[in-house]
Amino acid sequence: VAGDVSMRSAAAQALDDAATAAGHAPSILNTQPWHWRLHGGALHLSVDPSRILEITDPDGRLATVSCGAALHHAVVSLTAGGWRTAVTRAPTSDQGGYLATVRIDGRIPSEPAAVADLRAIGLRHTDRLTIPGVHIDADKLRSIARAAESHGGSLRLLRPDQSFDLAAAADHAVRTETDQASSRSFTAMRTVRWTGCGLARPFPRRGSRLPNSACRWCR
Ligand SMILES: Cc1cc2nc3c(=O)[nH]c(=O)nc-3n(C[C@H](O)[C@H](O)[C@H](O)COP(=O)(O)O)c2cc1C
């Protein structure tokens, strides 16, 4: 019985750590729209509707993708800690914001590759600088594509001539967006309010699970 109790408390700690690791996930405009609840020995993930960008993301799709990244990070954290996980996803997107549950399903060996994945979570960040002519070899591209596929996604590689079509489409999208007069100021205002310290400090500390409520701009 004592072993059961210590196993349960170790599992609860691992789930708590997983939610913290999930706070490092990328998210649309750094809104960090996830909400985690530790209940009944499991982590329950919902999208926080108050953090969905009404104009940029009216159907909440980008917020949901952001929550998917958080879910991925939570599972990586548990796997690195030597816990086997079982993830149940909401059957439809119409579950009042509820998206998934992560349960612990026993112990597994902690593999070096899983620990490296967890370490990468702390190192990863978005880089908006242009990458001048860096060649990514076919092997690397294949492993990136496999990683996307292993999570049910797909990665489409553009031929050089297709880049121009993409650039034209992106340019068109930007012009359409800026034509909506209120869009930019509205988004900026919401970003300040949600991310905290929009003026004093543009983004919350990476990995923080909650916005900075101490900031007067965030109240
Ligand atoms: C669904 C989604 C869409 C994003 N779209 C853009 C984008 O259009 N342009 C951009 O520069 N960054 C984009 N990002 C990156 C976020 O801005 C970035 O993750 C966030 O600011 C947090 O920074 P970090 O990735 O360094 O932790 C996107 C991220 C997600 C998850």
The ligand as a MOL file (V3000), in Angstrom:
LIG
                    3D

  0  0  0     0  0            999 V3000
M  V30 BEGIN CTAB
M  V30 COUNTS 31 33 0 0 0
M  V30 BEGIN ATOM
M  V30 1 C -0.4750 28.0480 -34.5260 0
M  V30 2 C 0.6880 29.0080 -34.5270 0
M  V30 3 C 0.8000 29.9940 -35.4910 0
M  V30 4 C 1.8830 30.8780 -35.4940 0
M  V30 5 N 1.9600 31.8230 -36.4880 0
M  V30 6 C 3.0500 32.6230 -36.5490 0
M  V30 7 C 3.2150 33.5650 -37.6100 0
M  V30 8 O 2.3520 33.6720 -38.5000 0
M  V30 9 N 4.3340 34.3410 -37.6360 0
M  V30 10 C 5.2970 34.2450 -36.6800 0
M  V30 11 O 6.2870 34.9560 -36.7640 0
M  V30 12 N 5.1640 33.3640 -35.6390 0
M  V30 13 C 4.0950 32.5450 -35.5620 0
M  V30 14 N 3.9740 31.6320 -34.5380 0
M  V30 15 C 5.0190 31.5780 -33.5160 0
M  V30 16 C 4.5590 32.3190 -32.2430 0
M  V30 17 O 4.5020 33.6980 -32.4400 0
M  V30 18 C 5.5470 31.9680 -31.1030 0
M  V30 19 O 5.4340 30.5930 -30.8610 0
M  V30 20 C 5.2300 32.7060 -29.8320 0
M  V30 21 O 5.4750 34.0760 -29.9580 0
M  V30 22 C 6.0570 32.1810 -28.6610 0
M  V30 23 O 7.4260 32.2920 -28.9220 0
M  V30 24 P 8.3750 31.0080 -28.9020 0
M  V30 25 O 7.9600 30.1180 -30.0610 0
M  V30 26 O 9.7650 31.5680 -29.0830 0
M  V30 27 O 8.2050 30.3090 -27.5660 0
M  V30 28 C 2.9000 30.7620 -34.5080 0
M  V30 29 C 2.7720 29.7670 -33.5260 0
M  V30 30 C 1.6980 28.8890 -33.5380 0
M  V30 31 C 1.6130 27.8060 -32.4910 0
M  V30 END ATOM
M  V30 BEGIN BOND
M  V30 1 1 1 2
M  V30 2 1 2 3
M  V30 3 2 2 30
M  V30 4 2 3 4
M  V30 5 1 4 5
M  V30 6 1 4 28
M  V30 7 2 5 6
M  V30 8 1 6 7
M  V30 9 1 6 13
M  V30 10 2 7 8
M  V30 11 1 7 9
M  V30 12 1 9 10
M  V30 13 2 10 11
M  V30 14 1 10 12
M  V30 15 2 12 13
M  V30 16 1 13 14
M  V30 17 1 14 15
M  V30 18 1 14 28
M  V30 19 1 15 16
M  V30 20 1 16 17
M  V30 21 1 16 18
M  V30 22 1 18 19
M  V30 23 1 18 20
M  V30 24 1 20 21
M  V30 25 1 20 22
M  V30 26 1 22 23
M  V30 27 1 23 24
M  V30 28 2 24 25
M  V30 29 1 24 26
M  V30 30 1 24 27
M  V30 31 2 28 29
M  V30 32 1 29 30
M  V30 33 1 30 31
M  V30 END BOND
M  V30 END CTAB
M  END
